[in-house]
Amino acid sequence: MPITDLSDWVTTQSQPGYVWYLKRLSGNDTLATGSHQAGPYIEKNFLFQVLPSLADNTRQNPEVWIDAYIDSHTDSRKVRAIWYNNKLFGGTRNEARITQWGGSSSALLDPDSTGALAVFVFHTSKSDIELHVWVCNNSLEEDFIEDHIGPVEPGQSRIWTPDSVEIFKYIPPSVNCRLTRDQLPQLWLERFPTGAEIITQVTELQPLTNLNCDERLLKRRECEYELFLTVEEAYEMPRIAAGFSTVDEFVNQAQSILQRRKARSGRSLELHTKAIFLEEGLIEGESFEHGVQSEPGRRPDFLFPSQALYRDNSFPKTHLRMLAVKTTCKDRWRQIIPEAKRLDERHLLTLQEGVSESQFAEMEEEHVKLVVPKPLISKYPTSVQPKLITLESFIGDVRHLRVMR
């Protein structure tokens, strides 16, 4: 679907009374893991707001039927929003989903849609609520949406309303990394901190030395984003409260905020990974190098042990490693193939919550090995899980190479 069509769709769906819910589809949302959930997970408190009759705690599993249109794939049908609430009646389940999408023929449930950015737009201004959906077909469409709304990362949800003064609302993780304005360094109120500065603060707030590096990485990422929002609010609100003399000033300020969020999203995982390497005893300049050139015009995120040894043809390539870092990998994994041509295998660290079996087979054909934090492995197909590498295992492999030298 051309970007021009998506642009028209965004304009059409940006009307007063429309509410957007954005997420990246996990393996449990689609049919990739065979979880039989039959529909994407949507945070129930959000559904209660847009579908108030769903929040009926006097009935078991209340439901609402909606006219739904997957405009990206020209598909329409009646779907069912349901609150599985048997926890109130002696059971264990308490979550909301939208089901009846039509099985694997639906773009929302297609295993190959795992990792894709999906936009759900609820037309709440009408007496009969409609739901319009766009499942992004490629990274260009995802970039177009994120240029307008801001980054949407795996495991996180976004809410946006065209008539809201907020750029978008964030459904925060359950961590405690918010600081008051008085607790922030004074310099951060005058100059927005760098990503590295924020991550240094996160390691002080959440040392988590009792956790393995996979769990530490995920928990610190949650903490870091919450801290980022705290800093953003403290830094930007005085400027917003001062007002704008022209619409252009307002638009420029909003774009500046969105671009900062995208820049943070693009670098965050890379910087957290580097911090964990150092904590785990890897020495920069000796065990690994960060952001150095491997091939002309190519800079992988990490080379092990060094650029010099990578370029030394007498050094055995079996003792070399390359690690790329990408928060999502659905289409972007192919970008890493030319980054270390000397190696037979390339490693890719991702936080994407699953891939389809066919996508993983393509990666295997190109000798790309996925590194996935251990808590996320269950979101991958059962056949794929044994072939995934945890971050802790990857670090152990790098340590072993150092001993062998």
C-alpha positions as CSV (number, residue, x, y, z in Angstrom):
1,M,0.0,0.0,0.0
2,P,1.6,3.3,-1.1
3,I,2.4,5.9,1.6
4,T,0.1,8.3,-0.2
5,D,-2.8,6.0,0.7
6,L,-1.7,5.8,4.3
7,S,-1.4,9.6,4.4
8,D,-5.0,9.9,3.3
9,W,-6.0,7.3,5.9
10,V,-4.3,9.2,8.7
11,T,-6.0,12.4,7.7
12,T,-9.4,10.7,7.5
13,Q,-8.9,9.1,10.9
14,S,-7.8,12.3,12.6
15,Q,-11.2,13.6,13.4
16,P,-12.6,14.9,16.7
17,G,-14.0,12.1,18.8
18,Y,-11.7,9.5,17.3
19,V,-9.3,7.7,19.6
20,W,-6.2,5.9,18.5
21,Y,-4.6,2.9,20.2
22,L,-1.2,1.9,18.8
23,K,0.9,-1.2,19.6
24,R,3.3,-3.6,18.0
25,L,1.7,-7.1,17.5
26,S,3.4,-9.8,19.6
27,G,3.5,-13.5,18.8
28,N,0.7,-13.9,21.3
29,D,-1.4,-11.3,19.5
30,T,-1.1,-13.1,16.1
31,L,-1.2,-16.8,15.6
32,A,2.6,-17.1,15.6
33,T,2.8,-18.9,18.9
34,G,-0.4,-20.9,18.6
35,S,-1.6,-19.4,21.8
36,H,-5.3,-19.5,20.5
37,Q,-6.1,-16.1,22.0
38,A,-7.8,-15.3,18.7
39,G,-7.3,-11.6,19.0
40,P,-4.8,-8.9,20.0
41,Y,-4.5,-7.9,23.6
42,I,-5.7,-4.4,24.3
43,E,-5.4,-2.8,27.8
44,K,-8.8,-3.3,29.4
45,N,-9.0,0.1,31.1
46,F,-8.7,1.7,27.7
47,L,-11.5,-0.5,26.3
48,F,-13.6,0.4,29.3
49,Q,-13.3,4.0,28.3
50,V,-14.2,3.6,24.7
51,L,-16.7,0.9,25.3
52,P,-18.3,1.7,28.7
53,S,-20.8,-1.2,28.6
54,L,-17.9,-3.7,28.5
55,A,-17.1,-2.8,32.1
56,D,-20.0,-4.7,33.5
57,N,-18.7,-6.6,36.5
58,T,-22.1,-8.1,37.3
59,R,-21.9,-10.5,34.2
60,Q,-19.2,-13.1,33.4
61,N,-17.3,-12.2,30.2
62,P,-19.3,-9.2,29.0
63,E,-19.0,-8.5,25.3
64,V,-19.7,-5.8,22.7
65,W,-19.9,-6.3,19.0
66,I,-18.4,-3.7,16.7
67,D,-18.2,-3.0,13.0
68,A,-14.4,-3.3,12.2
69,Y,-12.5,-2.4,9.0
70,I,-8.9,-3.4,8.4
71,D,-8.4,-0.6,5.9
72,S,-4.8,-1.5,5.2
73,H,-5.9,-4.9,3.8
74,T,-9.5,-4.1,2.6
75,D,-11.1,-6.4,5.1
76,S,-14.3,-5.8,7.1
77,R,-16.3,-7.8,9.6
78,K,-18.1,-7.8,12.9
79,V,-15.7,-8.3,15.8
80,R,-16.3,-8.9,19.5
81,A,-14.7,-6.9,22.3
82,I,-14.7,-9.2,25.4
83,W,-13.6,-8.8,29.0
84,Y,-12.6,-12.2,30.2
85,N,-13.4,-11.5,33.9
86,N,-13.8,-15.0,35.5
87,K,-11.3,-13.9,38.2
88,L,-14.4,-12.1,39.7
89,F,-16.2,-15.4,39.7
90,G,-13.6,-17.7,41.2
91,G,-11.4,-18.1,38.1
92,T,-8.0,-16.6,37.2
93,R,-8.4,-14.6,34.0
94,N,-8.8,-10.8,33.9
95,E,-8.0,-9.4,30.5
96,A,-9.7,-7.9,27.5
97,R,-9.3,-8.8,23.8
98,I,-11.0,-8.2,20.5
99,T,-11.8,-11.5,18.8
100,Q,-13.6,-12.9,15.7
101,W,-11.1,-11.5,13.2
102,G,-11.4,-14.4,10.9
103,G,-8.4,-16.5,11.7
104,S,-5.1,-16.6,9.8
105,S,-6.8,-15.0,6.8
106,S,-6.8,-11.7,8.8
107,A,-3.8,-9.4,8.6
108,L,-4.1,-8.9,12.3
109,L,-3.7,-12.7,13.1
110,D,-1.3,-13.6,10.2
111,P,1.9,-14.9,11.9
112,D,3.9,-12.8,9.4
113,S,2.4,-9.7,10.9
114,T,4.2,-10.4,14.2
115,G,6.2,-7.3,15.1
116,A,4.2,-5.0,12.8
117,L,2.9,-1.7,14.1
118,A,-0.9,-1.7,14.3
119,V,-3.2,1.3,14.7
120,F,-6.7,0.8,16.1
121,V,-9.0,3.9,15.7
122,F,-12.2,3.9,17.6
123,H,-14.9,6.2,16.2
124,T,-16.5,7.1,19.5
125,S,-18.4,10.1,18.3
126,K,-21.0,7.8,16.6
127,S,-23.9,6.1,18.3
128,D,-22.7,2.8,16.9
129,I,-18.9,2.7,17.5
130,E,-16.8,1.8,14.5
131,L,-13.3,0.4,14.6
132,H,-10.8,1.2,11.8
133,V,-7.4,-0.6,11.8
134,W,-4.2,-0.2,9.9
135,V,-1.6,-3.0,10.0
136,C,1.7,-1.5,8.7
137,N,3.0,-3.5,5.7
138,N,6.6,-2.3,6.0
139,S,9.1,-0.1,7.8
140,L,8.3,2.9,5.6
141,E,4.7,2.9,6.8
142,E,5.8,2.4,10.4
143,D,8.2,5.4,10.1
144,F,5.4,7.5,8.6
145,I,3.1,6.7,11.6
146,E,5.9,7.3,14.2
147,D,6.8,10.6,12.6
148,H,3.3,11.8,13.4
149,I,2.7,10.1,16.8
150,G,6.1,9.2,18.2
151,P,7.9,5.9,18.8
152,V,5.9,2.8,19.6
153,E,8.1,0.0,21.1
154,P,7.4,-3.7,21.7
155,G,5.3,-4.3,24.8
156,Q,4.2,-0.7,25.1
157,S,0.9,0.9,24.0
158,R,0.1,4.4,22.9
159,I,-3.2,6.4,23.0
160,W,-3.7,9.4,20.9
161,T,-6.7,11.6,20.2
162,P,-6.6,14.3,17.5
163,D,-8.5,16.8,19.6
164,S,-6.2,16.4,22.7
165,V,-3.7,18.9,23.8
166,E,-1.3,16.0,24.5
167,I,0.9,14.6,21.7
168,F,0.0,11.1,23.0
169,K,-0.6,9.4,26.3
170,Y,1.6,6.6,27.5
171,I,0.4,3.5,29.4
172,P,3.4,3.3,31.8
173,P,5.0,0.1,33.1
174,S,4.6,-0.7,36.8
175,V,8.0,0.7,37.9
176,N,8.9,3.5,40.3
177,C,11.5,5.7,38.5
178,R,9.7,9.0,38.5
179,L,11.5,11.8,40.2
180,T,10.1,15.1,41.4
181,R,11.4,18.3,39.8
182,D,13.5,19.0,42.9
183,Q,15.1,15.5,42.6
184,L,16.4,16.1,39.1
185,P,19.8,17.6,38.5
186,Q,19.5,21.4,38.1
187,L,21.4,21.2,34.8
188,W,18.8,18.9,33.3
189,L,16.2,21.7,33.7
190,E,18.3,24.0,31.7
191,R,19.7,21.5,29.1
192,F,18.0,18.3,28.2
193,P,20.3,15.4,29.3
194,T,21.9,13.0,26.8
195,G,20.8,9.4,26.6
196,A,24.0,8.3,28.3
197,E,23.4,10.7,31.2
198,I,19.9,9.4,31.7
199,I,21.1,5.8,31.6
200,T,23.8,6.5,34.2
201,Q,21.0,7.8,36.5
202,V,19.0,4.7,35.8
203,T,21.8,2.4,36.9
204,E,21.9,4.3,40.2
205,L,18.1,4.1,40.6
206,Q,18.0,0.4,39.6
207,P,21.3,-1.3,40.1
208,L,19.5,-4.7,40.0
209,T,22.8,-6.5,40.6
210,N,20.9,-9.5,41.9
211,L,19.3,-10.1,38.5
212,N,20.8,-11.7,35.4
213,C,21.7,-9.4,32.6
214,D,18.5,-10.3,30.5
215,E,16.1,-9.3,33.3
216,R,18.3,-6.3,34.2
217,L,18.2,-5.0,30.7
218,L,14.4,-5.1,30.5
219,K,13.7,-3.6,33.9
220,R,16.2,-0.8,33.3
221,R,14.6,0.0,29.9
222,E,11.2,0.4,31.7
223,C,12.8,2.6,34.3
224,E,14.7,4.7,31.8
225,Y,11.5,5.5,29.8
226,E,9.7,6.5,32.9
227,L,12.6,8.7,34.0
228,F,12.8,10.2,30.4
229,L,9.1,11.2,30.7
230,T,9.8,12.8,34.1
231,V,12.6,14.9,32.7
232,E,10.6,15.8,29.6
233,E,7.7,17.1,31.7
234,A,10.0,19.1,33.9
235,Y,11.9,20.5,31.0
236,E,9.1,21.2,28.5
237,M,6.1,22.2,30.7
238,P,7.4,25.7,31.6
239,R,8.0,26.4,27.9
240,I,4.5,25.1,27.0
241,A,2.9,27.1,29.9
242,A,4.5,30.2,28.6
243,G,2.5,29.8,25.4
244,F,3.2,30.4,21.7
245,S,2.8,33.5,19.7
246,T,2.2,31.6,16.4
247,V,0.9,28.2,15.3
248,D,4.3,27.6,13.7
249,E,6.0,28.0,17.0
250,F,3.7,25.4,18.5
251,V,4.2,23.0,15.6
252,N,8.0,23.4,15.8
253,Q,7.9,22.7,19.6
254,A,5.8,19.6,19.1
255,Q,8.0,18.3,16.3
256,S,11.1,18.9,18.5
257,I,9.5,16.8,21.3
258,L,8.6,14.0,18.9
259,Q,12.1,13.9,17.3
260,R,13.7,13.7,20.7
261,R,11.5,10.8,21.6
262,K,12.4,9.0,18.4
263,A,16.1,9.7,18.9
264,R,15.9,8.3,22.4
265,S,14.1,5.2,21.2
266,G,16.7,4.6,18.5
267,R,19.7,4.7,20.9
268,S,18.3,3.5,24.2
269,L,18.8,-0.3,23.8
270,E,22.3,0.2,22.4
271,L,23.4,2.3,25.4
272,H,21.8,-0.1,27.9
273,T,23.5,-3.0,26.2
274,K,26.9,-1.2,26.4
275,A,26.4,-0.5,30.1
276,I,25.6,-4.1,30.8
277,F,28.7,-5.3,28.9
278,L,30.9,-3.1,31.1
279,E,29.1,-4.3,34.3
280,E,29.7,-7.9,33.2
281,G,33.5,-7.4,33.0
282,L,33.9,-6.8,29.2
283,I,36.5,-4.0,28.6
284,E,35.8,-1.5,25.9
285,G,38.8,-1.4,23.6
286,E,39.9,-4.8,24.6
287,S,36.8,-7.1,24.7
288,F,34.7,-5.0,22.4
289,E,34.4,-1.8,20.4
290,H,31.3,0.3,20.0
291,G,30.2,2.0,16.8
292,V,33.5,1.5,14.9
293,Q,33.7,0.9,11.1
294,S,33.9,-2.7,10.0
295,E,33.4,-2.4,6.2
296,P,33.5,0.9,4.2
297,G,30.5,2.9,5.3
298,R,29.3,0.2,7.7
299,R,29.3,0.6,11.5
300,P,27.8,-2.3,13.5
301,D,26.8,-1.4,17.0
302,F,29.4,-3.7,18.5
303,L,32.5,-5.6,17.3
304,F,34.2,-8.2,19.3
305,P,37.0,-8.0,20.2
306,S,38.1,-5.0,18.0
307,Q,38.1,-3.3,14.7
308,A,41.9,-4.0,14.3
309,L,41.4,-7.8,14.8
310,Y,38.4,-7.8,12.5
311,R,40.5,-6.3,9.7
312,D,43.5,-8.6,10.5
313,N,43.0,-11.5,8.0
314,S,45.5,-13.6,10.0
315,F,43.2,-13.5,13.0
316,P,40.7,-16.4,12.9
317,K,37.2,-15.3,12.1
318,T,35.8,-17.9,14.4
319,H,37.1,-15.7,17.3
320,L,35.2,-12.6,16.0
321,R,31.6,-11.6,16.7
322,M,29.4,-8.8,15.6
323,L,26.2,-7.7,17.5
324,A,23.6,-5.4,16.0
325,V,21.0,-3.9,18.2
326,K,17.5,-3.2,16.9
327,T,14.4,-2.8,19.1
328,T,12.3,-4.2,16.4
329,C,13.5,-6.5,13.6
330,K,10.5,-7.5,11.5
331,D,11.9,-5.8,8.3
332,R,15.0,-4.2,9.7
333,W,17.0,-7.4,10.3
334,R,18.2,-7.4,6.7
335,Q,20.0,-4.1,7.2
336,I,22.7,-5.9,9.3
337,I,23.7,-8.4,6.6
338,P,26.4,-6.2,5.0
339,E,27.8,-4.9,8.3
340,A,30.3,-7.7,8.8
341,K,31.0,-9.5,5.6
342,R,34.0,-11.4,6.9
343,L,31.8,-13.3,9.4
344,D,29.8,-16.4,8.6
345,E,27.2,-15.4,11.3
346,R,25.9,-12.1,12.5
347,H,24.1,-11.6,15.9
348,L,21.1,-9.3,16.3
349,L,19.7,-8.3,19.7
350,T,16.1,-7.4,19.6
351,L,13.2,-6.7,22.0
352,Q,10.5,-7.7,19.4
353,E,8.0,-10.0,21.0
354,G,8.1,-12.8,18.5
355,V,8.6,-13.6,14.8
356,S,6.8,-16.0,12.5
357,E,8.4,-19.3,11.6
358,S,8.8,-18.2,8.0
359,Q,10.5,-14.9,9.0
360,F,12.9,-16.8,11.3
361,A,13.7,-19.3,8.4
362,E,14.7,-16.3,6.3
363,M,17.0,-15.1,9.0
364,E,18.6,-18.6,9.3
365,E,19.2,-18.6,5.5
366,E,21.1,-15.4,5.9
367,H,23.0,-16.7,9.0
368,V,21.5,-14.1,11.3
369,K,21.2,-15.3,14.9
370,L,18.7,-13.7,17.2
371,V,19.7,-12.6,20.7
372,V,16.5,-12.2,22.8
373,P,16.2,-11.4,26.5
374,K,15.1,-14.5,28.3
375,P,11.7,-13.2,29.6
376,L,10.7,-12.6,26.0
377,I,11.5,-16.0,24.6
378,S,8.1,-17.5,25.4
379,K,6.5,-15.0,23.0
380,Y,8.3,-16.8,20.1
381,P,7.0,-20.0,18.3
382,T,7.9,-23.2,20.1
383,S,9.9,-24.4,17.2
384,V,12.0,-21.2,17.2
385,Q,12.6,-20.9,21.0
386,P,15.5,-23.4,21.2
387,K,17.4,-21.5,18.5
388,L,17.3,-18.2,20.3
389,I,20.3,-16.9,22.3
390,T,19.9,-15.0,25.5
391,L,22.0,-11.9,26.2
392,E,23.6,-13.7,29.1
393,S,24.6,-16.6,26.8
394,F,26.0,-14.2,24.2
395,I,28.1,-12.5,26.9
396,G,29.4,-15.9,28.0
397,D,30.4,-16.7,24.5
398,V,32.3,-13.5,24.2
399,R,34.1,-14.2,27.5
400,H,35.0,-17.7,26.2
401,L,36.6,-16.1,23.1
402,R,38.7,-13.8,25.2
403,V,40.0,-16.8,27.2
404,M,40.9,-18.6,23.9
405,R,43.0,-15.7,22.6
